[in-house]
Amino acid sequence: MRTVMLIGGGVCVGTGILTAALGGFGVPGGDVATQISKLGYDAVGDLTIFPSGYVALVLFFTGLFLLIAANAGAYKETGGY
């Protein structure tokens, strides 16, 4: 069971990071770097979380929880080391 939790947690964390990096956060008008010509500033202050960003956060924290839960008693198997 622990192996399944470790693999599932790793997949969730990795998918969450990729989802966040590939469109989870941004500026509604397009890429942050291209907003200088439209707005006159870099628009970092207007950064928002898109719906895929919320999915990314849920995936990341779910995966993190699974990884922590799977490793919670690992010290007992190693004799404390």
Secondary structure, DSSP 8 states (H G I E B T S, - for coil): -HHHHHHHHHHHHHHHHHHIIIIIEEBTTB-GGGHHHHHSS--GGG-EE-HHHHHHHHHHHHHHHHHHHHTTTHHHHTTT-
